């Protein structure tokens, strides 16, 4: 159990700290007073005050964090400005979040998800620069009999160029693109001696295990891969190439995640793969046994997920506040307090429903439900 908890705590502490620091950085940049910077919720375990009057603290429940701004009962609320002007002095008003221009408030809110994307970018950049990236072309060594691949026309010695329009730069990407596909058929672009062709393969969904031994529903096409000409091409990249491939990976993971979530909403994707803190803790512990490189790679993917989820237009999330600011920009004034409260109730219901669903999947994954 300890082997799961320690890696999980490290992962959460880093990813949440980076997220909250994104909010903090832009708040300080625009002169907003920050009274609390908390990692975790509930009772404070330990903390300290800095010279700017911010209380930095670690709390007992390490499943998130928050930055609290000076004078705000609700961190992102737009209260009655007349009441604010009467309550605070000129010096104090300069530190209030609610009195800042709309673009500054939006950047402060967006700063959290932005920091998560930047963390992932830095991790990928570091890996590609100092460890390297695999560019080994993927060639089919075997097509299993009566498999979707054989029925769809894939053959031995086909070199896989693209899957669903995604360029296959490495043998490692084939499984990723198949797993993240959501359509009934997967488009394979392959190269043969007679040229390049596109084949449509309808995958089978079977119960199996991932590389860590966790039960998952896998999309299978029935091929075995090898290195082109049996040559592995693993190279360390220069700064420009590393930055390009890092940015592409962040973009691809974000786009694929949104597509997968859309598939779950429309019933085309497998909702059983959606997990919460328990599953993250389990997988982070398993990944940590493979070494630091695998663990920080997972940290990058979790950071992207946190940044992306926080941009959903759900009140209580950063994206919900940005949605309010979009309304404010169009209307020329903030939404009424009553309207905001209505949106927040909807947001609370959606988040609690999501928490219930992911927790159920987590407990099912642990074998507590059949």
N, C-alpha and C positions, 0 to 999 in steps of 0.2 A: 504493500500500500504506500509506503514511504517513497518507493521508486517512482510512483505516479505523482504523488503530491508535490515533491520538490521541483521536478521539471515543469509541472503545471504552474506553480507559483512563480517561478522565474519567468516563464513565458507571459503570464498575465501581467506581472509587475512591469515588465519591459514594454509590452504593447500598450497597456493602459497608460503608463507614465508618458510615453511618447504622444499618445492621443491628447491627454490633458495638457501636456506641455505646448502642443499646438495652439490650444485655446489661450493658455497663459501667455505665450510669446506675443500674439497679436493684441491681447488685452494690455500688456505692458507697453507695447509699441504705440498704442493709441491713448495711453494715459489712464486706462481704467484701473481702479483700485481692486486688488485681489486680496480677499481676506483669508481664504482657505484654498489649499491645494492638497486634495486628499486622494490617496490610493486606497481603495476599499471603502466600505460603509460600516456604520455602527460605531461601537466604542473605539476610541483612539487608543492604540497600543503604545506609540511613542511619536514624538514630533519636535519641531523647533520653529522659532520665529526668525525670519530674515530681516534685513535692515529696512525693507519696504513695508513691513507690517504684515507679511503673508505668513500664515501658519502652515507649514509643510508637515503632513502627518500620514502615518500608516495606520489603517483601521482594521478591525477584527474580521470583517467579511470581505475577502479579496476578489470580489467578482465585479469589479468596475472601479469607478472613481469619479471625481467631480472637481470643478474649479468654481468657487463661489466669489461673486463680485461684490464690491462695496455697495451697501445700501439696498441690495435686491433681496426681497423676500422670495421671489420667484426669479431665478437666474436670468431668464430671457424675457420676462414680462415687460410689457409697455404700459406702465401705470399712468395715472393722470399727471401730466407734466406740471399743472398748476399746483397740485399738492406737493410735488417734489420741490418745486422752486421755493415754496414756503417752508419746507421742512429742513432743507440743507443750505449751508452757506455757499458763497461763490466758489471758495476753494474746494469744498466737498462736491459741489455740482460737477466740477471738472473731472472728478474721478468716477462719475456715475455712468454705467453702461447704457442705461435707457436714454440718456441725453446725447449720446454720440450719433454722428451722421449714419444714415442707413448703410452705406457701403462699408463703414468701419464695423458696425455690428455684424454684418453679413460675413466679413472676413474673419472676425473673432470666432464666430460659430463654425465657419468652414475650416478654420485652422486645425481642428482636431482630426477630421478625416484626411486632410491634406498631409498632416504629419505622418499618419499611418501609411499612406501611399509612398511618401518619401523614405520611410524606414525600409519598406520592402525594396524600393529602388536601390538604396544603399547596400542592402544585404546581397541582392542579385549582382550588383556592380562589383562588390568585393569578391564574391565567389568567382565570377567570370574573369576577373583580373588576376587574382592570386592563385586560384585553384584551376580554373579553366572551364570551358563549355564543350560539350560533346557535339560533334558535327558528323558522326558516322552515318552515312546513308543507310536506310532500312531496306533490305532485300528479303523477299519471302523465300524461306528455305523449304517449307512444307505447307501444303494445303490439305487439311484433314478431309477424309472421305465423307461425302454427303453433308458437309458443313455449309453454312451460309456463304462462305468465301468460294467454295467450289461451285455452288449453284449460281452465284453471281458472276462467275467467270474469272476469278483471280487464279493465277498460275505460279508455279515455282519459278524463281529467278526474276519475278516482277519487282522492280524498284519502286517503292511507294513515294510519290512526289507530293501529293496533297490528300488531306482527309477533310471533307466538308468545306473545301475552300481554304483550309489552313495549310500552309506550306510545311512539309515534314522536313525539318533541318537535321533531325537526329533520330536514331532508332528508338531513343527513350521517349519520343513524343507520340509514337503510334498509339500506345496504350492510353495515354492521357486524352488524346483526341477522340478515341473510341468511347472511353468512359464518360466524357463530358458531352457526347452527342445526345440529342433528344428526339431527333426525327425517327420515323419508322424505317427509313433507309439511310445508309451512310454512303456518301459519294467518295469513291477511291479514284484518284488520278494516279496511274502507274505508267512506268516507262518499260517498253519491250523493244526487241530488235527492230520491229516494224514501226515504232514510233510511240507516241503518248496516247493513252485512251482513258476514258472515264467509265467506271463501272459502278452500278448501284447494288449495294449489299444490304440485305435485311438481316440485322443481327438477332441472335437468340439471347434472351435474358435468363440466366441461370443462377441458382444460389451457389455461392462460392466463398472464398476467403481472399482477403487482400494480402499483401506481402508481410503484414504484421500479424496475420492470423485472425483478423476480425471478420465476422460474417457479413457479406455484402451481396447485393444482387448485381451480377456482372453482365455487361453486354459483350457477347462473344461472337467472333466471326469465323474462328477456326483456322488460324494461321500461326506458323512459327517463324520467327524472324532471325536474321543473322546479319553480320556486318558485310557491307559491300566489298567483294574481293578479299574478305577476311581481314580487312584493315580497319583498326580503330583510329578515329580521327578526333583526338581530344586536345584542344589548344587553349592556351592562355591568351586573352584578348587585350588589345590596346584600349586606352581610355574611351576613345570615340566609339569603337565597336561594342565595348562592354556597356556603355551608356545606352546605345541603341537597342541592344538585345534585352537589357534590363527594363527599359521603358516598354518594349514590346511585350515582355512577360507580364508586367503589371497590367497593361491594357488587355491582353488576352484573358488573363484570369478574371479580371473584372467583367469583361464582356461575356465570357462563358458562364460565370456565376449568375449574371442577370438573365441570360438565356435559360439556364437551368431552373432558376426560380420561376420564370415565366412558364416553363414547362410543367412545374409542379402545380402552379395555379390552374393551368388548363388541363391537368390530368395526364400529361404526356411524359412526365419525369417521375422517378421513384422518390416518394416522400420519406421512405424509411431511412434514407441516407442522411436526413437532416438531424443533426445532433446538437446537444447543448454542452454545458460545462463538464458533465460527467464523462461524456465521450471525448471531449477535448483533453481532459486530464488523463484518460486512459491512453489515448493515442500519443500525447506528448511524452508520457513515460516510456511507451514502446519505442518511439522514434529516438529518444535520448540514448537508448542502448546501442544505436547504430553510430553514435559519435556526434561531435559538435556540429559538423557540417550539415548533417541531416536535420538536426534540431533547429539550427538557425534558418535553414530553408523552410521548415514548417512555420517558424515564427514569421517569416515574410508572408506566407500565404494566409496565416491567421490575421496578420496586420491588415492585409488587403481586405479580408472579409469584414473586419471591424470597421474600417473606413467606409466600405461600401454600404453595409447595413445602416450605419449612422446617417447616410445620405438619403435613406428612404423617407418619403414625405409623410412621416408619421409623427404627430405631436409627441413630445417627450424625447424624441431623437433630434439630432442636429438638423436633419433634413426637414423635420416638421417646422422648426424655427425659420429655416430658410424659405419654406413655403409661406409662412406668415409674412416674411419680409417681401416676398414677391407680390403678395396681395397689397401690402403697404405701398410698394413702389407703383403699382397700377392705380390704386385708389387715392394715393396721396395722403393717406392716414392709416394708422394701425387698425386692425380689426377690433371690434368692441370686446370688452372683457368677457361678456356673456358668450359671444361666438367662440372666443379662444377656449373658454372652459368646456364648451360643447365638443370642440375638436380634441381637447385633452382627454375627455372621457372616452371618446372613440379610440384614441391612441392607447390609453391604458388597457382597454378591452383587447385590442389587437396584440399588444405586447404580452399580456397575461396568457392569451390563447396560444401564442407562439411558444412561451415558456413552458406551458403545460404540455404542448405537443412534443417539443424537443426533449423534455424530461421523460415523457412516456417512451420515446424512442431510445433514450439512454438506458432506462431501466429494462426495456425489452432487449437491448444489446447485452446487458449483464445477465440475461436469462431469468429475470424476475417476472416477466410476462411472456407467454408463448405466442 
